[in-house]
């Protein structure tokens, strides 16, 4: 599989410019957004929720691979049906066009919310820890449901004879260096302080996880180069949690009724990256504790 050109949808969004810059180290990168922008080697406007736009953008970009980031990232600002359509509709359009145009690889931005976490008003539903890809997904809110349906759609299209390699990467909050400095290094990260934080419910629901934005960009580069068959989904988080409490103690205090399948060491993440490492050769390199 030879990849020379990569199309990045949502290239001007929150994580888009960093992904584009990382991919430009290895590829010619065509950026896509609805509003235009100055990232990438070239830029093509278009709305991925529109089938004609999606096909046209992919065809004009002459891409060998697609990174699909162009989905709503904050469902609190849109009605549920709009949130759902943004993720599911755009993903279907991108995958259909990718198959028709003979694109080699598609990377899909999934989320911790596929588990039923970040925007769910109820506590996260866990059967065991550490979390891995075999754990059931039980979302109920529009954003989480959309991510799960997106992955189911990718699995179905991945069964087709001419389907591209498709990889969904499930990620938590992806702060940049300056955000890590403010949120973690310069703040009180004791469990008591985190419990008092206004975002505690979401922090607990997403298993006290995060992923350095630079590691996320490296992850996307690894996904672009993936050559497995069909669709695969991987969890990807930083190697540690966001709190200054050993993980074994954190589990005892925050998830006392959840089965623990192995011992945790130090401040180890509650999410396993083992599949991402085995499938993609990717491992997170950065921690806020550094």
Helices and strands as residue ranges (DSSP letters): E 5-9, H 16-23, E 28-33, E 42-45, H 51-61, E 65-68, G 75-77, H 80-101, E 105-109, G 112-115, E 128-129, H 142-158, E 165-171, H 177-180, I 181-185, H 191-195, H 200-205, H 213-224, E 231-236, H 247-254, E 259-260, H 274-280
